[in-house]
Amino acid sequence: MSEQALVSDHTYYAFAEPAKASAAPPVRRTLSALPDVLCGRYSLERLLGVGGMGAVYRARDLLREQLGDPDPFVAVKALSDEFAEYVDGNALLFGEFAITARMHHPHIVRFHSFEIDPGSERGFIVMEQLKGCTLDHLLLRYPQGLPWVDAREIAIALLEALAHAHSRGVLHGDIKPGNLMLDDGDIRLFDFGLGRPVDRSGSSLPMLARNRFAAWTPRYAAPELLDEGTLSVGTDIYAVACVIYELCHGQHPYRRLSAKQAQGMNLALTPPTGMPDPVWKVLRKGLAFDAGRRIDDLAPLLAAFCAHAGIPRFSRWFGRRA
């Protein structure tokens, strides 16, 4: 597979209702162009993909190359011009770095550093370069869903990654197929750009005015998120349940409609082919529109999948021996 963008699911990406204007609009600044070489060290080679608030580039680390590293390539994420114009744009990007860098999990993308280019004053994140494909690309090859034995392993990896984030006090905020990368025999969750602390009052994470952004992906956003714009463990659970259903069934549980659109249509949910009934019973609770009826913790869903797990078969997707 050729390299795919860390934020490559622009096909799926859509803005929700525009954020409400605050009494004091964010101050903008005069923006310098993003240079070809950042901090005299990271040479941008090509654009890998564009997301809601930023862009990711393949870059060559000139220092590592000078010191003889045979693989000096990294990925660099910078804010789009629209968001970089805000005076707190660099702080916004640093917030994503701080949230993600505190997590150390094999199924979450690894961030290396946050830098600010002195000439352009534009901040950027240096992260590992992934060389696989996103889940939305894989699903195009499996319109009926992946075989249960394979879908199960990807689902477990995704649930473990998200459970780790929650245990570290972090909400992802935008779980969707385009934010899950299948990379060289591994699976990585990425793009915490809309992420927030679980407990805002007692969190040690940086708090910024992210409430002015309503960039949720509607068909993976729980009804209360679309109504109130407030992230919670429950909104992450709804999104991950939608992704897992699509992974196993090939189709979005609510015909790619937003939760608000689907609520009034009384759509019947069909159990994914091959999914054991005990797993389906728990997954269905994760798909509940009513937050009070939805499971409020990932543990039951992860336990259900693990109870029906076998030998990991990632090697099937990447040509590696188990």
NORUR-V278534 format. One record per backbone hydrogen bond with DSSP energy under -0.5 kcal/mol. CO is the residue of the C=O (numbers start at 1). NH is the residue of the N-H. Records with the same first field share a line. If there is no record, write none. Layout:
CO = NH + NH
//
This chain:
5 = 8
8 = 10
9 = 12 + 13
23 = 25
27 = 87
36 = 44
38 = 41 + 42
41 = 43 + 62
42 = 38 + 44
43 = 60
46 = 58
49 = 56
53 = 80
54 = 51
55 = 78
56 = 48 + 49
57 = 76
58 = 45 + 46
59 = 61 + 74
60 = 43 + 62
61 = 65
62 = 66
63 = 67
64 = 69
65 = 68
72 = 61
74 = 59
75 = 127
76 = 57 + 78
77 = 125
78 = 55
80 = 84
81 = 85
83 = 86
85 = 29
86 = 89
88 = 92
89 = 93
90 = 94
91 = 95
92 = 96
93 = 97
94 = 98
95 = 99
96 = 100
97 = 101
98 = 102
100 = 103
105 = 108
107 = 189
110 = 128
113 = 126
115 = 124
117 = 121
120 = 32
121 = 123
122 = 117
123 = 79
124 = 115
125 = 77 + 127
126 = 112 + 113
127 = 75
128 = 130
133 = 182
134 = 137 + 138
135 = 139
136 = 140
137 = 141
138 = 141 + 142
139 = 142
142 = 145
147 = 150 + 151
148 = 152
149 = 153
150 = 154
151 = 155
152 = 156
153 = 157
154 = 158
155 = 159
156 = 160
157 = 161
158 = 162
159 = 163
160 = 164
161 = 165
162 = 166
163 = 167
164 = 168
165 = 168 + 170
166 = 169
169 = 198
171 = 196
176 = 179
177 = 135 + 136 + 180
179 = 190
180 = 135
181 = 183 + 188
182 = 133 + 184
183 = 186
186 = 183
188 = 181
189 = 109
192 = 195
196 = 171
198 = 200
199 = 203
206 = 208
208 = 210
209 = 212
210 = 213
212 = 214
214 = 16
216 = 218
217 = 220
218 = 221 + 259
221 = 259
222 = 225 + 226
223 = 227
224 = 228 + 229 + 230
225 = 229
229 = 231
232 = 236
233 = 237
234 = 238
235 = 239
236 = 240
237 = 241
238 = 242
239 = 243
240 = 244
241 = 245
242 = 246
243 = 247
244 = 248
245 = 249
246 = 250
247 = 146
252 = 255
254 = 257
258 = 262
259 = 263
260 = 264
262 = 265 + 266 + 267
263 = 266
272 = 275
276 = 279 + 280
277 = 281
278 = 282
279 = 283
280 = 284
281 = 285
282 = 286
283 = 287
284 = 287
285 = 288
289 = 291
290 = 293 + 294
298 = 302
299 = 303
300 = 304
301 = 305
302 = 306
303 = 307
304 = 308
305 = 308
306 = 309
313 = 316
314 = 317 + 318
315 = 319 + 320
//
